Amino acid sequence: MGHMDPTILHHGVSEGIAAGLAGLMGVVGFGAGIAYARMKATGSIRRTSSSAESADS
């Protein structure tokens, strides 16, 4: 009588996974959009910063 209903438990888990995936995709897409916009807007600055990064490492 006190056991969890496996169907409810499974639904909660799959829903959590779906929400986590959707959130991850949103974050990745958001970050990629910002990176692309910055790269497009600052092409010359990106070139100097990349050469400085290679010299740093």
C-alpha positions, -999 to +999 in steps of 0.1 A: +000+000+000+029+023+006+049+015-025+054+040-053+034+036-085+061+026-111+042+043-139+040+076-121+077+073-111+087+065-147+066+094-161+083+118-137+118+105-147+112+107-184+096+141-180+126+153-160+150+140-187+130+157-214+131+190-194+168+186-188+175+180-225+153+209-235+171+232-211+205+220-222+197+225-259+184+260-251+216+269-232+238+255-259+218+273-287+219+305-267+256+304-261+263+295-298+241+325-309+261+349-287+294+334-298+284+337-335+271+373-330+303+383-312+325+366-338+306+383-367+306+418-350+343+416-339+361+398-367+393+418-365+393+418-326+389+380-327+419+376-349+442+395-325+428+378-294+433+343-310+470+351-318+475+364-282+459+332-269+483+310-289+513+330-277+500+327-242+499+289-243 
